[in-house]
Amino acid sequence: MATVRSLKIKTGTCKRILKELHSYEKEVEKEAAKTSDMKERGADPYDLKQQENVLAESRMMIPDCRKRLEAALSDLHAILAEMKESDQQGVEVKEAESTVAEVEALIQTNEA
């Protein structure tokens, strides 16, 4: 049986992973800028290699984060459907629906 508590947990999970994804994307942008700056300045090859490794690690986190977000979204969809079936409503349901919309919009944007 779907409960408000479990709905809040699933919604929170989606929001947390979404925040994490945005954080990784910003980190990749920052590290990419730093890498290109180092290349332009003709930085030491060893330092440049280290920086490229940092950038690659940051990039590797994004697909993993997306997978976890999609799984969390799936869980949230399921519990939301259960709650709607039993005609439960409230602030938590509205918040879950808006989180679903936000995550779906992000996923569609990234697939385009």
Secondary structure, 3 states (H helix, E strand, C coil): CCCHHHHHHHHHHHHHHHHHHHHHHHHHHHHHHHHHHHHHHCCCHHHHHHHHHHHHHHHHHHHHHHHHHHHHHHHHHHHHHHHHHCCCCCHHHHHHHHHHHHHHHHHHHHHC
